[in-house]
Amino acid sequence: LTEAADLSRTPVDVTAVLDHLVAEADTAAPTSIGFPGAVDLDHREVMARLGHRLWNNIGDPTDTGGTAHTRILEQAVIAWLADTLHMPAHDRWGYVTTGGTEGNLSALHAARRRLPTARIYYSTAAHYSIPKIIEMLGARGVVVNAGADGEMDYDHLAVRVRRHRRWPAIVVATAGTTMTEAVDDTTHIHTILDEHDVPSRHVHVDAALSGIPLALDGQLRLDDDSGIGSITVSGHKFLGVPTPCGVVLIRDSLRREGAPVTYTATLDSTVTGSRCGLAAALLWHAIATHGREGHRWRVSEARRLAAYTVDQLTTAGWPAWRHPHAFTVVLPTPPTPVRAKWLLATDADVSHLICMPGITHGQIDAFIADLTDATAPDSDPGPDHPHLPRPIPRPRRTSPPTAGIGTP
């Protein structure tokens, strides 16, 4: 493929290159269960009807001037998500981003403009974009330990806050950590900040993975009682949009208005300026064609499959577990051939698979069959992978860890 795609060669066989990419992706799809991306939604109508031109949502999403943009659809997506999160109608603002990283950057930039001397607290289980963004902002980061289940260690947070209590605090809570889909308790976080008389604060929730499912449950709320200032969710995970994208929501009272740009006749209020209008249309289409009840059904089916997966793995001798709300199933790291075939995400002796909407019982059964075959007495998994899986950390509790996230 590298040789065929080389643009210094003439002529370039464009059809052959595209065919190769599609065939490669189609071959990998049945065993792609390690990374989050729903595969049950059909976005072809939007791609076919809008994919032949540029849709540039430049400027603020509330601007309506210009042509060939999808800002009206973007506004509808923002309103739907904000309503689902019970965010006050008089205190909301947001836009469609390139993904969770841009959403985190936008929210933390807004928070730091308001609290320029703040320390930014984040856990060791936070997304890798958080320390990168802190460095980009020239801010001071404070790392907090996470437990074996991925949730923030609140005792350690208290120790860290006590040391820096003279400074304002920006705390990044995660709703769906990368490896275990753990959820940090924002009510507990606020209690700790209160106990140490932190002068001012901003709590941001990185909910790229679990934000929409938890919001549909009513377990994640941004009402006035939540104390949450901003949130970001992903569009290419639960909604399965075929281009990386996301949504950031920030309380309008906690941000500065963008600066006017003369030649575009818009406010420059976003990180990227020009933004992908096609992504906004795809998000709108995914929501419009299923609605809240349709997406709640998708959540319940995915969780049901995750519970089935835990049961089947445990029966097969692999002590798997999941948080009660999670699509993510955590298990001891399988032998290398199994990990490679099924594209499992792995961190040392722990791996996970994610039962996103569209993953089937058949795929799970085939994965467990491969796992069982690879660890049978007559197989040779290699010196680093004994036949019996190593024990892995188990959750600290059995109640849903989302209970403190902005719930009434």
LINSULPE-V439519 format. One record per backbone hydrogen bond with DSSP energy under -0.5 kcal/mol. NH is the residue of the N-H (numbers start at 0). CO is the residue of the C=O. Records with the same first field share a line. If there is no record, write none. Layout:
BEGIN
NH: CO + CO
END
This chain:
BEGIN
4: 0
5: 1 + 2
8: 5
12: 10
13: 11
16: 12
17: 13
18: 14
19: 15
20: 16
21: 17
22: 18
23: 19
24: 20
25: 21
26: 22
27: 23
28: 24
29: 25
30: 27
31: 28
32: 30 + 341
36: 34
37: 236
38: 356
39: 356
42: 40
46: 42
47: 43
48: 44
49: 45
50: 45 + 46
52: 49
55: 53 + 67
56: 54 + 274
57: 55
58: 272
59: 266
62: 59
73: 69
74: 70
75: 71
76: 72
77: 73
78: 74
79: 75
80: 76
81: 77
82: 78
83: 79
84: 80
85: 82
86: 81
87: 221
90: 87
92: 249
94: 247
96: 245
102: 98
103: 99
104: 100
105: 101
106: 102
107: 103
108: 104
109: 105
110: 106
111: 107
112: 108
113: 109
114: 110
117: 114
118: 167
119: 139
120: 118 + 169
121: 141
123: 143
125: 122
129: 126
131: 127
132: 128
133: 129
134: 130
135: 131
136: 132
137: 133 + 134
138: 133
139: 117
140: 138
141: 119
143: 121
146: 150
149: 146
152: 144
153: 151
156: 152
157: 153
158: 154
159: 155
160: 156
161: 157
162: 158
163: 159
164: 161
166: 163
168: 199
169: 118
170: 168 + 201
171: 120 + 169
172: 170 + 203
174: 205
175: 173 + 181
176: 181
177: 124
180: 176
183: 173
185: 183
186: 403
188: 184
189: 185
190: 186
191: 187
192: 188
193: 189
194: 190
195: 191
196: 193
197: 192
198: 164
201: 168
203: 170 + 201
204: 229
205: 172 + 203
206: 204 + 231
209: 174
210: 206
213: 209
214: 210
215: 211
216: 212
217: 213 + 214
218: 213
219: 213
220: 404
221: 84
225: 222
226: 222
228: 202
229: 202
230: 248
231: 204
232: 246
233: 207
234: 244
235: 244
239: 236
240: 234
245: 96
246: 232
247: 94
248: 230
249: 92
250: 228
253: 250
254: 251
258: 267
260: 265
261: 259
264: 260
265: 260
267: 258
268: 266
273: 271
276: 54 + 274
277: 54
279: 275
280: 276
281: 277
282: 278
283: 279
284: 280
285: 281
286: 282
287: 283
288: 284
289: 286
290: 286
293: 289
294: 290
295: 291
296: 292
297: 293
298: 294
299: 295
300: 296
301: 297
302: 298
303: 299
304: 300
305: 301
306: 302
307: 303
308: 304
309: 305
310: 306
311: 307
312: 308
313: 309
314: 310
315: 311
316: 313
317: 312
318: 316
319: 317
320: 329
325: 322
328: 352
329: 320
330: 350
332: 348
337: 334
338: 334
339: 335
340: 336
341: 337
342: 338 + 339
343: 338
344: 351
346: 349
349: 346
350: 330
351: 344
352: 328
353: 32
354: 326
355: 353
357: 358
358: 355
363: 359
364: 360
365: 361
366: 362
367: 363
368: 364
369: 365
370: 366
371: 367
372: 368
373: 369
374: 370
375: 372
378: 375
384: 381
402: 399
404: 401
405: 403
END
